[in-house]
Amino acid sequence: MHSIFGCFAGCCWEGSLKACFPPKASGSKPTAAQKVAHYLGMNKFLATTVIMDATWEGELVTKMVRTPKDHGMLYEEVRLKALDGCQIAAWYIPSKEGSVSKKLAIVGHQSWAKANKSGCVFHYRHGKVPVEAIDYVKLHRVLYDAGYQVIEYDLRNHGDSERRLPAGWGEIEFMDAAGVMDWVNAQPTLKDCKVALLPFCVSGVAFLKANSVCPEKFKKVAAWATTNIFHTPIMFADRPYILGLGNEELLNEALQENQAKYEKEGKIQAKDISITLERMSAKKYAKDVKVPVLYCDKLHELQDYHERGAPEIFAEFGKDLDEASRKRNELHFLGPHQDPPFKTQGRNRSEGYNFYQSAEGSKVLLSFLGKYIP
């Protein structure tokens, strides 16, 4: 399946699609075809089934595929509170040196897939989109062997964390990220550590927003490493694989309608929550990251449009810093035609989540972090 899907994504029709559906101007008004797709429920499906209603719920997302013990590490089960009181589950893995280590890595997993802090097994989303197996505990072991203490948490509506709808692809989950930072900053053995943040996908956007909203919680953060974060207006409204039917205005309308339903039910009470494509985008918050960022992202995978979105996000990191500081940031694309160490077997999104624990990717990660967290 892996190789077939990779070939499918890489065939010549990919270039044809991009020629037929070129980038739209920002704020483009809906076309007749987009209005028909909206009327037929495409945007309602995206707003509810794909984003807000957590349809990934079920046995696969709650079951731990493995624990740190399976990779030879002792660990503690932790419960902490998000800013809105949602109960968040986490693992704390002390370093080999115990509390003597002053290096801490905080890892966050993706959403939409049936995944949690342990990773996931191979499965399909929406009946046809393949999600390859992911092993986050292997990443924990890479960090552990490098002398880090490690925290990995379950996003709300995943793993052992509380089920609390709606999901918000970062716009709501930033409260989870802020809660993780509050817990870390309150621990005597962790509060003085230099911190490496490794949040991916939705947890990546969540941490970016939390860093913008409450920067005082992030004073000990020395570096970020991430993958598969997204610029949502491109991801949903301006990529060729949606065949020109995506429109930001219409999808925002559907998202706001669903938000209104949750507000009426009393399930959205926090201030400053507005679920729109712009607010769910990493690009909005990236400028507030003032420390070095390693950004390794999949190229030509069907669930996003990284070749357009990633450079736009990357350009925002530390935007207001001097040129020398901005040059510390690194963007690398991953794919079957990239040169080592960024060469991957195929185009599946999961290869991004598995990159930093791979033989080549772990060297990239630790070399980068070693510059800023010696």
N, C-alpha and C positions, 0 to 999 in steps of 0.2 A: 504493500500500500504506500509506503514511504516514497519509494522511487517513482511509482506511477503518478502520485500526486505532485511530486516535484517536477516531473516531465510535463504534466498538464499545465502547471503554473508557468513553465518556462518556454512553452511553444511559441511559435511566431505570432499566434493570435494575440498575445499580450501586447505586442507593439501595435497591432491593428486596433485593439480596443482603445489604446491611448490616443491613437490618431483619430478615431471616431468620436471619442469623448474627451476632448482637450480640457485643461483646467478652466474652471469658470471664474469670472470676476467675483471678487468678494461682495457679498450681499446681493447676489443675483436673484431676481424675482422668479417665482415659480413659472415654469413652462406649462403648456397644456398637458404634456405627457406626465410631468411631475404631479400635477393636480389630479390626474386620473389615478396614478399610483397611490397618492395620498387618500383619495376617496375609497380605493379598494383596500386600504388598511395597512399599507407598507410601513408608514411612519408610526402608526399605533403599535404594530408588531415590534419595531425597533425600540420604541419608548418603553413598552411594557415587558415583553418576552425577553428581549436582548439585554436591556439595561436595568430597569427599575424594579421588576417584580421577582428577581432572584430565582429564575426558573431552573437554575443549576442545582437547586435543593435536592436532597435525596441521599441514599446510602453512600454513593461514591464520594460525595463531597464531605461527608462526616467521618468516614472511616480513615484512620491513619494508615497509610501504605507501609510506613516504617517509623521507627523512633530513633533518637540519637543512640540508644543502646545497640541498635543493629549495626551502627558504624563505630562501635567501641567507645562511646562517650557517656559519661554520667550526666544526668540532667535533672532539673526540677520542673514540675508543673506549676505554672503561675496563673493567677487570675488577677486582672486589673480592670479599671473602669475607663471607658472612653469619656469624653467631655460631657456627653449626654447621659452618662450612667450605664450605657450598654456594656455588658460583661464580655471582656475579651480574654481569650485563652492564649497562653504563650508557653514556650519552652525557654528556660534559662540553662545554658550549658557553660559551666565554669571552665576557664582555661586549664591547661595542664599545670600551670603555676598557681592555680586558684586565684584568690583575691589579690595576689601580688601583681598580676598582669594589669596594666593600665591601658589596655587596648580592648575596645568593645566593638563588635559588629552587630548591627540590627538589620535583619533580613525580613522582607515582606513579599508575599506571593501575589499572584494575579487573581482576577475575578473572571466571570463568565464561564471559564472552564470548571469542571468538577474537581477542583484542587483545594488543597489546604496547606498548612505549614510543613507537611511531610512531602508534598508533591502530588502526584496523581498517577493512575494507571491509564493505559491507552483507552480512549473512549471517543465517541462522536457527540458533537453538539448539534442540536436541531436536526438530528437524524442523518447528517451527511458530512459535517465538517470535522475532519480528524484532529484529535488532540493527542499528540504522542506522549508517552510516559515521561514524567519529570521526577527527579530525585533531588529535593532540596537538602536532605540530610547529608548527602555527599558534599554539597557546598558548605554546610556547617563544619564538616570534617576538614575541609581545605582550610577554613579560617581557624579552626581549633588547632590544627597542626602548625599554623603560623603564629600561634601564641595569643589568639584573640579569645575573649569571652564572647559568647554568642547569645543573642535573643532572636527568636523567630516567633511571630504571632499569627493567629488566625484572624483575618478580616471578619467583621460581623457577617452573618449569613454564610459562614464557612466553618468547616472543622468543628472544634469544640466551643467556638464563640457563640454568643447569644444570637438567636434569630430575631432580627428587628428590621422590618421593612419600613421604607423602601431602600433599595440600593441606589447609589448615586455616582458610581464610577469615580470616586474621589471627592465629589462635592459634599457628600455626607460622611464618607469614610475618613476624612481628614480628622474627625473627632477621635477615631481609633488611634491614628498616628500620634496625635497630641497626647492621648492617654498613655501610650507606650513611652513617650518621652518623659511624661510626669513620673511614671513608675521608675524609670531609669534614674532620673535626677534625684529621686528620694532614697535610693539605695546607697548606704555607706560605702559599699565595695565597688560601686559603679559610677557614682556621681562625678568622680574626678578623672574618669577614663577619657582618652581621646576616642571619638566615635567615628566609625565608618558606617554610612548608611547604604544598604543594598536593597531598596524597595523597587519592585518591578510592576509594570502595568498599572492596575488600579491602585495598588499600595504606593506606587511611585508618584502618581498624581496626588494621592492623599497626603503623602509626606511633603510634597512640594507646596500644596495649599497650606498645610499646617505650619510649615516654615515661614510662609508669607504672613499668615494670620497671627502667629505667636512666636516670633523669632527668638524671644528670650529663652525658650525651651531648647534651643538648638545651639547654644553657645559652645558646647564641647565637640560639635561635629567638625571633623577635619577634612573629610572627603566623602564623595558619593560615587557609587557605581550602579548603573541601572541598565535596563533593557525593556523593549516593548512598551515604553510610554507613548502617549499618542496626542496628536493634535486633532481633536474630535471633529471640527468642521471639515477637515479633509477626509478623515477616516469614514465619516458617514454621509457627507454631502458632496464630495468632490473627488471620488476615486472612480476609475473607469469600470471596475468590476460591478458597480451598481448600475451600469448601463445608462448613465446620465439621468437616472430617476431620483437621485438624492437631492434634497434642497434644505438648506439650513433653516429657513423661515418656517417651512411646513413641519420639519421634525421638532423644532423648538415649540411649535404650537401643540404638538402631541405630548411632548415632555411636560409642558406646563399644565395641560389638562390632567395628566396623571398625577402631577404634584398637587394640584388642587384637590383631587380625590383623597390623597393621603392626608392633606391638611385638614379636610373636613372630618376625616376619621380620627384626627388628633395624633397622627403618627409622625408628623413633621412639626416640631415645636421650636427647634433651635432657630435663632435669628440668622439672617444673612445666608439662607439656603435658597438658591435659585438654580434649578436643574435645567441648564441649557448647554448647547454644544460648546460655547466659549468657556463657560464656567467649569466644564469637565476636562478642559484641555491643559496639558502640561505646559504649553507655550505661555499661558497666562501667568504662571507663577515662577517660571524658570529664572527670570531676571533677578529674583531675590536670593538665589544661591550664590554665595560669595566665596565658596571654597571649591577646590578642583573637582571636576566631574569626569568620570569615565563612562562613556555611553556607547555600548556595543549593540547594534540593532540588526534584525533580520532584513534582508533585501528581497524584494519581489515575493512577499508572502500574501496570500489572497485576503486575509482578514484585515489588512490595514494597507496603507500606501506610504510605507516608511521612506521610500526614496524621495518623496516630497515633504512629508511631515517632519521627519527626523532633523533635516538640516534647519528647518524653521525653528524647531524647539531648541536645537543646539546653539543657534545664533543668539538666543535670549539668555543663556546661562552667563551670569556675571556681566550682563550687558553694560552696566555702568562702571565696571572696573577698568583699570588701566590695561593696556595691550599685553604687557608681560603676564599679568594675572590671568587674563582670558586665554592665553596660549597654554596654560597648564591643562586646560580642558581637552579631552580627546573624544572624537567621534570615529567609530569604526563600523563598517557594514559587514555583516556575516552572510555567507552564501556559498554555494557550490563552486562558483567561479572566482571567488576572492582568493588572494594569496594567503598562505599560512602566516600567522596563526589564526587567521579569521575565516579560513575555509571550513565549510560545513558540508555534510552529506547531501542535504536537501534544502527545502524551502519552508518546512513546517515551523510555525511560530514557537513551538516548544524548544527548538534548538537554541533560541535566544535564552530561554529560562535555564537550559542545561549548559550554557557556554562556560560560565565562570567556574564550574566544577570539573570541566573537561581537562584533559592533559595539557592542551595548548592554552585554553582559556584561563586556567588557574594561574599560569605563569604571567599572563597579561594582567590579571587582577592583582596578584601579589606584588608584581613589579610596580604597578601604579600606586597601590596603597602604601608600599614601602617608602615612597618618596615623601609622604605626608604624615604617616603614622609609623615611624621607625621602631 
